[in-house]
């Protein structure tokens, strides 16, 4: 008797979906810190709004993907540009030194990989629908 393998499409979608939900939920504590005035700049309200949109988009995309809902493709297509935009704004508005290093680090290790994941999810989903 063979052991079930994790290659079933439903299991992969469920794991990917819950991973996206976890990433969106992980943004929530950061949002609380940011909203409480951790970064007292003119742009902090912009970052709070953008990160709130990202968190909601990641959670929504994740839930729809886990359920194999066809609307997850559209949610992923909307989430990818939000993540790319956040990475761009973070890097471009960071001051030199530690702030820039932190912005580059989070862009390379979190925001851009998630954006690529969502973009691939959207592209593959659109291809399957045709």
N, C-alpha and C positions, 0 to 999 in steps of 0.2 A: 504494500500500500504506500502511495506517495504522500509526502508531506505537502500541504497546500503552500503554494508560493505566493509572494506578495505582488505578482504580476497581473492580477486581475484588475481590469480598468476601474471597477467601482471602488476597490480598496485604495488604489492610487489616488483617485479623485477625492475620496474621503480624507486621506492623510494630507494631501495638498491643501484641501479646503480648511481643515482644522489648523494646519500650520499657518495659513494666512490669517485666520481668526486670532490665533495666538500672537502673531506679529502686530495686528491691529490693537489687541488688548494691551500689549506691552507698551504702546504709545501713550496710554491713558495716564500713568503716573507722571511721565514726562510733561504731558499737557498741564497737569495740575501744578507742577513746579514752574512751568513757563508762564502760566496764567497768574500765579501768585507773585510775579515780579522778579523771578530769578535773573532774567536778562532785561534790565531796565533800558530798553531802547525804543525808538519810534516804531521799529518793525516788529516788536514782540506781539502786538495784536494781529499782525499779518501772519506771523508764524503760528500763533495759536489757532487761527482760522484754518490755515493750510494743513497743519498737523491734525486738526479735528476732522477735516474732510478726508485726509488719508486714512485715519483710524477707522472712520465709518466705511470708507470704500473697501479697505482691506477686510474688515469684518463682514460686510455684505457680500463681497466677492467670495470670501471663504465659505460662508454659509451656503450660498448658491452653488458653488463648486462641489461642496461636500454632498449636496442633495442631487447633483447632476442636473440641476435646473438649467435650461438653455439660456436663461437670462444672465447666467454667470459669465458668459462670453462677453456680453455687453458691459457688465460691471468690470471685468478685467481690462477691457479696452479703455474704460474711463479711469481706472486706477493707475495704470502704467504712466500716463503723462503727468498725473499728480505727483508721483514719486520722482520722476525725472525732474520736474519743476522744483520740487523741494530740494533735491540734491544741488541743482544749479543755484538756487537762491542762497542756500546755506554756504556754499563755497564762495560765491561772488560777493557776499556781504560780510564775510568773516575778515577780521583784522589779521595781520601777519602774526606769526608765532604760534602759540598753543591753540588759539581759536581756529586758525586756518587748518592746523594739523587735525584737530577734532572734527572739523567740517569735512575735510577730505577723507578721514577715517570712516566716519559714519556713511558718507556717500558711497565709498568703495565697498564697505563690508555689509551694509544694510539696504540703503535706499536703491542703489542701482541694481543689485541682484534681484531685489523684489520687483523692481520695475520690469526687468527683463523677463522674470518668471510670469508676471501678469501679461506682458506683451505676447509671449509665446503661448500662453493659455488662450488668449484672444485669437491669435492667428490660427492656431490649430483648431479651435472651435469653429471659426468662420469657414475653414476649409472643409470640415466635416459636414457642415450644413448645406454646402453647395451640391 
